[in-house]
Amino acid sequence: MKSVIVKATTDRFTWDKLGWWLVGLNLAMAVNSTIFFTTQLKSGLDGWLAMNSCAPSIFIFCLGYFIRSRAVMAVGAGLMFRYGTLGLFIFGWTGMNIIPQVGHILMTLAVIYFFVKMVRSKEWDAIVVCAFVAGLMLYAEWQWNWFGDRPQVLDGLFRGELTPEMFQ
């Protein structure tokens, strides 16, 4: 019984200064974007989830960090890779798109941080979970269906020119 208890206490993710910085900066970006989409653009919950999938991804990753759960962090890291790292190559680098691109860079740094920590501790299962979630989210049709019903929002998102009128 004692070996199980020792294993459970040593099996937890360890905090460090870099991790806290990355969590803090990513949370600041997630809160900022959530406020922007929900209060300024009045996007509604479904619009916020479809256009700002980065924020829930960050919240999941940070929750995993706070509770020291590699599994929860792996899910968050997979989502952050899908929406943050790949977002670096989808969105432009001009106008209002600069702000989310800074967030995508911070998300990518957090994914790299997580990956390096897992490789160093030989936690291959966490890396597999992360990769599985990222791959699964590449095929998330709900998001494309939402945008399919609102092509003006998708166009505005890519141009970095969203307005509350687009959600009416």
ABEGO torsion letter per residue (X at the ends): XAAAAAAAAAABBBBBAAAAAAAAAAAAAAAAAAAAAAAAAGAEAAAAAAAAAAAAAAAAAAAAAAAGBAAAAAAAAAAAAAAAAAAAAABBABEAAAAAAAAAAAAAAAAAAAAAAAAAAGBAAAAAAAAAAAAAAAABAAAAAAAAABAAAAAAAAAGBBBAAAAX
